[in-house]
Amino acid sequence: MTSLSARRHVLAAVLGVYKQQRLLRRHVSPALQSTWGRRCVASGSKAEDGTEVTPMLKHLIFKIKSTGPITVAEYMREVLTNPGKGYYMHHDMLGERGDFVTSPEISQIFGELVGIWYVSEWMATGKPKTLQLVELGPGRGTLTEDILRVFNQLGSLFNKCDISIHLVEVSPKLSEIQALTLTGGKTLSEIDVGSPFYMKGISKAGIPIFWYRQLQDVPQGASFYLAHEFFDALPIHKFQRTEHGWREVLIDIDPNVPNQLRFVLAPSATPATAYFIQGKETRDHVEVCPDAGVLIQRLACRIQEDGGAALIADYGHNGNKSDTFRSFRSHKLHDVLIAPGTADLTADVDFSYLRTMTQGRVATLGPIKQQEFLKNMGIDVRLQVLLQNSSDTAMRKHLLQGYDMLMNPKKMGDRFNFFALLPHQRFTHSDQKENLHHSKSLSAAVAGFHELVWK
Ligand code: SAH
């Protein structure tokens, strides 16, 4: 195992190493500066009116007419990932011309610090000879690109390490953009029938990259998992407490308005109500994401069996929020039932549910606020290094604005959280051996979840 002080030493060096690097990856349009982030739009914004009859709406109306009202989970799954008309499948929704902007798209520092986290964990687990980086829902591939730049800078550290990238992506359009970002577009998609991946390529630095439709297809083995703004896109079920007990919220056709959907309550309890609502529940409205539960169980089993770590970053809560189902279009809050397929659908991640679903197979850290995580990872040092090496006023302004968006508690700093899964043995061999059962001491050994002293 590599000691905490040795890791600190390497990581502090990384923060400065970028002196020679191109400073700016991209500029943020001034137009975006007040409308960044999916969840950062004032919640009082008015939704748009109008009944836009989209192909997805027609499809849903047909479906409901044939088989009856659908669950919110079914609605989300259809609207977001239906192979023919799903929102994620055929267009790029990220960035200025899209519907929302994410942290990796705002500042390169974000991805660099996440990259450093993986280097730290890889070192802490004894520098295994193979390193599989698995990203769930990689968007434009920007985060992986920034992480790979960090790995590249540390070429000598990874000398004898076999690195590979594994991207889990359902969207043909986004996988095409990821391939362009990471390989320059040189990929092979005519893969043998039976192959677990649907596309492969080689990064600009010669690292193999594979694309999969689901986590189960990614080869087993010590892996480092990453999910940024991924869990919030998974389908949720919604439940409402009534005087007759819990009822699931469903989506039906509004009988009074042509081509319009509306929320209704199931007339009686369903197996889902009994299965998903805890007896001790105190809230009146609850959202549950079983797909997130299944996924977290899979991640926990893999990490327990093969080692590695998972870092999950998203907006969310610790089991105390109620009604968070939202839609965003062109950086504005949008009615979730209007013009389905043309806007993003999202719900806050319930981190307490994720923790429960690990079933103790792995240790969990967090959720902690983005501003705390990034501060602990050395964002201030990194910003200073970049500022000192830039004499260009526009660049300096861009760096400071990006920092503000990521760190300001009223912007993304307090809304986004970091949560980690780590194998239990990670701690039995850590620098904190004597304090095994003290969670604060455990997190002290893990970069990002505790302040590291950058000497
Ligand atoms: N992580 C990126 C993109 C977030 S948007 C960023 O932060 O910039 C959500 C991403 O998850 C998109 O790439 C979308 O296509 C993908 N996605 C959504 N649902 C998915 C599913 N069920 N399986 C795999 N990928 C999915």
Residues whose N, C-alpha, C, O or C-beta is under 5 A from the ligand:
A	BS01	SAH	Y88 T102 L136 G137 P138 G139 V168 E169 V170 S171 L174 R213 H228 E229 F230 A233
